[in-house]
Amino acid sequence: MGQTIVEKILSHKIGAGAVKPGEIITVDVDRVMLDDIMIPFIVDKFQEMGFKKVWDPDKAVLIYDHLVPASQQDDTRHYQVGEKFIRDCGLTHVHRSDGICHQLMTEAGYVKPGDVVFGTDSHTTTYGCVGAFSTGIGYTEMAAILGTGKLWVKVPETILVRIEGKLPEGVMSKDVILRLIGDLGADGATYRALEFAGSAVEEMSVASRMTMANMAIEAGAKCAAFTPDKKTAEYCNMELDEFQKNLKGDEDASYVKTLVYQAEDFVPVLACPSQVDKIRPVRELAGTKIDQVFIGSCTNGRLEDLQAAARVLAGKKVAPFVKLIVTPASRKVYEDALAGGILKTLVEAGAIVTHPGCGLCCGRTGGILCDGERVVATNNRNFLGRMGTSKVEIYLASPMTAAACAVEGKITGCV
């Protein structure tokens, strides 16, 4: 019997024959990501478990991204606890406001194809974009890994998503993953892997795959999986070995479900308030007045996202009553967008460009809204209270759609 991508990764990791869905295994961990929100709780549990040192300080990455710059007084406590932990345990990989954790983990080369990675954030599924098994965990599990270097995993079943053809103009991978979440439902892939394949997927950039892997969790997925290819190797600045080249689902692999799409059938869509799986085509909501647009986050704050928005905004102006906030996903993305004139185009159109980080997406820093206001945003969640009060309406969209809405001051397709 053949294997899925995730089954191959986990089988290789334990080195004891082929694993099967539902099997409980213990894996050696290649890398862990700790974020600033969770660090005080991780440290408390780490000490409560009696650990004195991290199993391998080189394999832990601590990233300050959610709480920078500080917006509440208690945020600084997280910094203080984190800095003490760094000193006490000799952590060698620390990012203090260099960008969003999920962007940095692949951009900085911490995750490679075939790795097993855990992080204290649900969107750790993002690293499946390079062919890694990655998933979010809680602070108790993280403390256990930091002390032992191991964690148990239940091998997930896999849903195969095959997309063939060429995406239409104006359709981005964000539209694809939103449509898929709408079809599956918010719990349709719970504790299952989403494996992506097909000619349309092969044509996607690693950045576009990151968007899809990032939002796999919004359908409940344990992880996402893309086959590593030449684009992956170039992005990771490496040559793929034979194991990594073979990280693709076998023809006789067992999938719990297979979904097949024709790329040409996709259209720009929105996730409507306040559920990520409440999907409607943009054309059905055209004319709905908005107050703000947000382009950024670990879902759509990469260079190609800012480029796409800039193409829509070039030579145009943001509607007078609309605030357009742009947040690059990392310091590198910021610098590249600046060097390439992309930020100039966005600023000339009327955008407010912020420091790289998670702030607005998780409602922690400037840009939150009040009762009755509407925002079109490129992030991954539109839950009640996510970006302001519980009466703020959040619509999720692609960067192209979001930019078009900023110009018109209402929901619209690309202008």
C-alpha positions as CSV (number, residue, x, y, z in Angstrom):
1,M,0.0,0.0,0.0
2,G,1.3,3.4,-0.9
3,Q,1.6,6.4,1.4
4,T,0.5,10.0,1.6
5,I,3.1,12.8,2.1
6,V,2.5,13.0,5.8
7,E,2.7,9.3,6.3
8,K,6.0,9.3,4.5
9,I,7.4,12.0,6.7
10,L,6.3,10.4,9.9
11,S,7.5,6.9,8.8
12,H,10.9,8.3,8.0
13,K,11.0,10.1,11.3
14,I,10.5,7.1,13.5
15,G,12.4,4.7,11.1
16,A,10.2,1.7,12.0
17,G,8.2,0.9,8.9
18,A,5.1,2.4,7.4
19,V,2.8,4.2,9.8
20,K,-1.0,4.1,9.5
21,P,-3.7,6.6,10.2
22,G,-4.8,6.5,13.8
23,E,-1.6,5.0,15.0
24,I,0.0,6.8,18.0
25,I,3.8,7.4,17.6
26,T,6.5,9.3,19.3
27,V,8.7,11.5,17.1
28,D,12.0,13.3,17.5
29,V,11.3,17.0,16.8
30,D,13.4,18.9,14.3
31,R,12.4,22.4,15.3
32,V,10.0,24.2,17.6
33,M,8.6,27.8,17.4
34,L,7.8,29.7,20.6
35,D,5.9,33.0,20.3
36,D,5.8,35.9,22.7
37,I,2.2,35.4,23.7
38,M,2.8,31.9,25.0
39,I,6.3,32.3,26.5
40,P,5.4,33.0,30.1
41,F,3.1,30.0,30.2
42,I,5.7,27.8,28.5
43,V,8.3,28.8,31.0
44,D,5.9,28.1,34.0
45,K,5.2,24.6,32.7
46,F,8.8,23.9,31.8
47,Q,9.8,24.7,35.4
48,E,6.8,22.9,36.9
49,M,7.9,19.7,35.0
50,G,11.3,20.0,36.6
51,F,13.4,20.8,33.5
52,K,16.6,22.8,33.9
53,K,17.7,23.0,30.3
54,V,16.4,22.8,26.8
55,W,17.1,19.5,25.0
56,D,18.8,21.3,22.1
57,P,18.9,25.2,22.3
58,D,19.7,25.3,18.6
59,K,16.4,23.8,17.6
60,A,14.2,26.3,19.5
61,V,13.2,29.6,17.9
62,L,11.7,32.3,20.0
63,I,9.9,35.0,18.0
64,Y,8.5,38.3,19.3
65,D,5.7,39.2,16.9
66,H,2.2,39.4,18.5
67,L,3.0,41.9,21.2
68,V,5.4,44.2,19.4
69,P,5.3,47.1,19.8
70,A,3.6,46.7,23.2
71,S,0.0,47.9,23.3
72,Q,-0.8,46.9,26.9
73,Q,1.2,47.2,30.1
74,D,1.4,43.5,30.7
75,D,3.0,42.9,27.3
76,T,6.4,43.9,28.7
77,R,6.2,41.0,31.2
78,H,6.2,38.6,28.2
79,Y,9.5,40.2,27.0
80,Q,11.1,40.0,30.4
81,V,10.2,36.3,30.9
82,G,11.4,35.5,27.4
83,E,14.7,37.3,27.8
84,K,15.4,35.5,31.1
85,F,14.6,32.1,29.5
86,I,16.9,32.9,26.6
87,R,19.8,33.6,29.0
88,D,19.1,30.7,31.3
89,C,18.7,28.1,28.5
90,G,21.1,29.5,25.9
91,L,18.7,29.8,23.0
92,T,20.5,30.7,19.9
93,H,17.7,31.7,17.5
94,V,15.7,34.8,18.7
95,H,13.8,37.3,16.6
96,R,12.8,40.5,18.3
97,S,10.3,42.2,16.0
98,D,11.8,40.9,12.8
99,G,8.4,39.9,11.5
100,I,5.6,37.3,11.9
101,C,6.7,33.9,13.2
102,H,5.3,31.8,10.4
103,Q,6.9,33.9,7.8
104,L,10.3,33.8,9.5
105,M,10.3,30.1,10.1
106,T,10.6,29.3,6.4
107,E,12.1,32.6,5.2
108,A,15.0,32.3,7.7
109,G,15.6,28.6,6.8
110,Y,14.5,27.0,10.1
111,V,12.2,24.5,8.4
112,K,13.2,22.1,5.6
113,P,11.2,19.6,3.5
114,G,10.5,16.4,5.6
115,D,11.0,18.1,8.9
116,V,8.7,17.6,11.9
117,V,8.0,21.0,13.5
118,F,5.7,22.2,16.3
119,G,4.8,25.7,17.3
120,T,2.7,27.5,19.9
121,D,0.3,29.0,17.3
122,S,-2.5,27.3,15.4
123,H,-1.2,28.6,12.1
124,T,2.0,26.5,12.4
125,T,0.4,24.5,9.6
126,T,2.0,27.1,7.3
127,Y,5.2,25.1,7.0
128,G,3.5,22.4,5.0
129,C,4.2,24.8,2.1
130,V,7.7,23.4,1.9
131,G,6.8,19.8,2.5
132,A,7.2,19.7,6.3
133,F,4.9,18.1,8.9
134,S,4.0,21.1,11.1
135,T,1.2,21.8,13.5
136,G,0.2,24.0,16.4
137,I,0.3,22.8,20.0
138,G,-0.3,24.2,23.5
139,Y,2.2,25.5,26.0
140,T,2.2,22.3,28.1
141,E,3.2,20.2,25.1
142,M,5.8,22.7,24.1
143,A,7.3,22.6,27.6
144,A,7.5,18.8,27.3
145,I,9.3,19.1,23.9
146,L,11.7,21.7,25.2
147,G,12.7,19.2,28.0
148,T,12.8,16.0,26.0
149,G,13.0,16.8,22.3
150,K,10.0,14.4,21.6
151,L,6.2,14.5,21.3
152,W,3.5,11.9,20.6
153,V,1.4,12.3,17.5
154,K,-1.6,10.5,16.2
155,V,-1.0,9.8,12.5
156,P,-3.8,11.8,10.7
157,E,-5.9,10.6,7.8
158,T,-5.4,12.6,4.6
159,I,-7.8,14.5,2.4
160,L,-6.4,14.9,-1.2
161,V,-7.2,18.2,-2.9
162,R,-6.3,18.0,-6.6
163,I,-6.5,21.3,-8.6
164,E,-5.9,21.1,-12.4
165,G,-5.7,23.9,-14.9
166,K,-4.8,27.6,-14.8
167,L,-6.3,30.1,-12.3
168,P,-8.2,33.0,-14.0
169,E,-6.8,36.5,-13.9
170,G,-7.7,38.2,-10.6
171,V,-7.9,34.9,-8.7
172,M,-5.3,34.2,-6.0
173,S,-4.5,31.2,-3.9
174,K,-6.4,33.0,-1.1
175,D,-9.6,32.6,-3.2
176,V,-8.8,28.9,-3.7
177,I,-8.3,28.1,0.0
178,L,-11.4,30.1,1.0
179,R,-13.5,28.2,-1.5
180,L,-12.1,24.9,-0.1
181,I,-12.9,25.9,3.5
182,G,-16.4,26.8,2.4
183,D,-16.8,23.4,0.7
184,L,-15.3,21.4,3.7
185,G,-16.8,23.5,6.5
186,A,-14.9,24.8,9.5
187,D,-14.7,21.3,10.9
188,G,-14.5,19.3,7.7
189,A,-10.8,18.4,8.0
190,T,-10.6,18.1,11.8
191,Y,-7.4,16.2,12.7
192,R,-6.8,15.3,9.1
193,A,-4.0,16.4,6.7
194,L,-4.8,18.4,3.6
195,E,-2.6,17.3,0.8
196,F,-2.5,19.5,-2.3
197,A,-1.7,18.3,-5.8
198,G,-2.4,19.0,-9.5
199,S,-1.1,21.2,-12.2
200,A,-2.5,24.4,-10.7
201,V,-0.8,23.7,-7.4
202,E,2.5,23.0,-9.2
203,E,2.3,26.4,-10.9
204,M,1.9,28.2,-7.6
205,S,4.8,30.0,-6.0
206,V,5.9,28.9,-2.5
207,A,4.3,32.1,-1.2
208,S,1.0,31.2,-2.6
209,R,1.3,27.7,-1.1
210,M,2.0,29.3,2.2
211,T,-1.3,31.1,2.1
212,M,-3.1,27.8,1.6
213,A,-1.2,25.8,4.2
214,N,-1.6,28.7,6.6
215,M,-5.4,28.5,6.4
216,A,-5.7,24.7,6.4
217,I,-6.4,25.0,10.2
218,E,-9.5,27.0,9.4
219,A,-11.1,23.8,8.1
220,G,-9.8,22.0,11.3
221,A,-6.8,20.4,9.6
222,K,-4.0,19.0,11.7
223,C,-1.5,19.9,9.0
224,A,-1.1,20.7,5.3
225,A,1.2,19.1,2.8
226,F,2.7,20.2,-0.6
227,T,5.2,18.2,-2.6
228,P,8.7,19.8,-2.5
229,D,9.9,20.8,-6.0
230,K,12.5,23.1,-7.7
231,K,10.7,26.2,-6.3
232,T,10.9,24.7,-2.8
233,A,14.6,24.0,-3.2
234,E,15.3,27.5,-4.4
235,Y,13.2,29.1,-1.6
236,C,14.9,26.9,1.0
237,N,18.3,27.5,-0.6
238,M,19.2,23.8,-0.8
239,E,19.3,20.8,-3.0
240,L,16.6,18.2,-2.3
241,D,17.8,14.7,-1.3
242,E,16.1,11.5,-2.6
243,F,13.8,11.3,0.4
244,Q,12.6,14.9,-0.1
245,K,12.2,14.4,-3.8
246,N,9.9,11.5,-3.1
247,L,7.6,13.4,-0.7
248,K,4.5,13.1,-2.9
249,G,1.4,11.0,-2.5
250,D,1.6,7.6,-4.0
251,E,-1.0,6.6,-6.6
252,D,-2.2,3.7,-4.4
253,A,-2.1,5.8,-1.2
254,S,-5.3,5.6,0.9
255,Y,-7.1,8.9,1.2
256,V,-10.2,9.4,3.4
257,K,-11.6,11.8,0.7
258,T,-10.5,13.2,-2.6
259,L,-11.7,16.6,-3.9
260,V,-11.0,17.6,-7.5
261,Y,-11.3,21.1,-8.8
262,Q,-10.8,22.8,-12.2
263,A,-8.8,25.9,-11.7
264,E,-10.7,27.9,-14.3
265,D,-13.9,27.5,-12.2
266,F,-12.5,29.6,-9.3
267,V,-13.7,33.2,-8.8
268,P,-12.7,35.9,-6.3
269,V,-14.6,35.2,-3.0
270,L,-15.0,36.6,0.5
271,A,-15.5,34.9,3.9
272,C,-18.4,36.8,5.4
273,P,-18.9,37.8,9.0
274,S,-18.2,36.0,11.3
275,Q,-17.3,32.6,10.0
276,V,-14.4,31.6,7.9
277,D,-16.4,29.0,6.0
278,K,-19.2,31.4,5.1
279,I,-18.0,31.9,1.5
280,R,-19.7,34.0,-1.2
281,P,-18.4,35.3,-4.5
282,V,-17.3,39.0,-4.5
283,R,-19.9,39.8,-7.2
284,E,-22.8,38.9,-4.9
285,L,-21.7,41.4,-2.3
286,A,-20.7,44.2,-4.6
287,G,-21.6,47.7,-3.3
288,T,-21.4,46.9,0.4
289,K,-19.9,49.9,2.1
290,I,-16.6,49.4,4.0
291,D,-14.6,51.5,6.5
292,Q,-11.2,49.9,6.4
293,V,-9.0,47.5,4.5
294,F,-6.1,45.5,5.9
295,I,-3.4,43.9,3.8
296,G,-0.9,41.8,5.7
297,S,-0.7,39.0,8.3
298,C,1.0,35.6,8.1
299,T,-1.6,34.7,5.5
300,N,-1.0,37.5,2.9
301,G,1.8,39.8,4.0
302,R,4.4,38.5,1.6
303,L,6.1,40.3,-1.3
304,E,3.9,38.8,-4.0
305,D,0.8,39.9,-2.0
306,L,2.1,43.5,-1.7
307,Q,3.0,43.4,-5.4
308,A,-0.5,42.3,-6.3
309,A,-2.1,45.0,-4.2
310,A,0.3,47.6,-5.7
311,R,-0.7,46.6,-9.3
312,V,-4.3,47.3,-8.4
313,L,-3.6,50.6,-6.6
314,A,-1.0,52.0,-9.1
315,G,-2.1,55.5,-10.2
316,K,-5.2,55.4,-8.0
317,K,-6.2,56.7,-4.6
318,V,-7.8,55.0,-1.6
319,A,-11.4,56.3,-1.1
320,P,-11.4,59.3,1.2
321,F,-13.3,57.7,4.1
322,V,-11.4,54.4,4.0
323,K,-8.3,53.6,6.0
324,L,-5.9,51.2,4.2
325,I,-3.4,49.5,6.5
326,V,-0.6,47.5,5.1
327,T,1.6,45.3,7.2
328,P,4.5,43.4,5.6
329,A,5.0,39.9,7.0
330,S,8.7,40.4,7.8
331,R,11.5,42.9,7.9
332,K,12.9,41.3,4.7
333,V,9.6,41.7,2.9
334,Y,9.4,45.3,4.1
335,E,13.0,46.0,2.8
336,D,12.3,44.2,-0.5
337,A,9.1,46.0,-1.1
338,L,10.8,49.3,-0.3
339,A,13.7,48.6,-2.7
340,G,11.3,47.6,-5.4
341,G,9.1,50.7,-5.2
342,I,6.1,48.7,-4.0
343,L,5.8,50.6,-0.8
344,K,6.0,53.9,-2.7
345,T,3.1,52.9,-4.9
346,L,1.0,51.9,-1.8
347,V,1.9,55.0,0.1
348,E,1.1,57.3,-2.8
349,A,-2.3,55.6,-3.1
350,G,-2.9,56.5,0.6
351,A,-1.8,53.4,2.5
352,I,-0.6,53.4,6.1
353,V,2.4,51.1,6.2
354,T,3.2,49.5,9.6
355,H,6.0,47.6,11.2
356,P,6.0,43.9,10.4
357,G,4.1,41.9,13.1
358,C,0.8,40.3,14.1
359,G,-0.8,43.3,15.9
360,L,-3.9,44.2,13.9
361,C,-4.7,40.7,12.9
362,C,-5.1,39.7,16.6
363,G,-6.6,43.0,17.6
364,R,-3.6,44.2,19.7
365,T,-2.4,47.4,18.0
366,G,-3.5,50.3,15.9
367,G,-6.3,49.8,13.4
368,I,-9.0,48.2,15.5
369,L,-12.6,49.1,14.7
370,C,-15.8,50.0,16.5
371,D,-19.4,49.0,16.5
372,G,-21.0,48.9,13.0
373,E,-17.8,49.3,11.0
374,R,-16.7,46.9,8.3
375,V,-13.3,45.8,7.2
376,V,-12.0,43.8,4.3
377,A,-8.9,42.0,5.4
378,T,-6.4,39.5,4.0
379,N,-5.8,37.7,7.3
380,N,-7.1,34.2,8.3
381,R,-9.9,34.7,10.8
382,N,-13.0,36.9,11.0
383,F,-14.3,35.8,14.4
384,L,-16.3,38.2,16.5
385,G,-14.1,40.6,18.4
386,R,-11.0,39.7,16.3
387,M,-10.2,43.2,15.1
388,G,-12.2,45.4,17.5
389,T,-15.6,45.1,19.1
390,S,-17.9,42.2,18.7
391,K,-20.1,44.3,16.4
392,V,-17.3,44.9,13.8
393,E,-17.9,43.0,10.5
394,I,-14.8,41.3,9.0
395,Y,-14.7,40.1,5.5
396,L,-11.7,38.0,4.4
397,A,-10.4,38.4,0.9
398,S,-7.3,38.2,-1.3
399,P,-4.9,41.1,-1.6
400,M,-6.2,42.0,-5.1
401,T,-9.8,42.1,-3.9
402,A,-8.9,44.0,-0.8
403,A,-7.0,46.7,-2.8
404,A,-9.8,47.1,-5.2
405,C,-12.2,47.6,-2.3
406,A,-10.0,50.2,-0.8
407,V,-10.2,52.3,-4.0
408,E,-13.9,52.0,-4.3
409,G,-14.8,52.3,-0.6
410,K,-17.1,49.3,-1.0
411,I,-16.9,45.6,-1.8
412,T,-16.0,45.2,-5.5
413,G,-13.9,43.1,-7.9
414,C,-10.5,44.2,-9.2
415,V,-10.7,47.7,-10.7
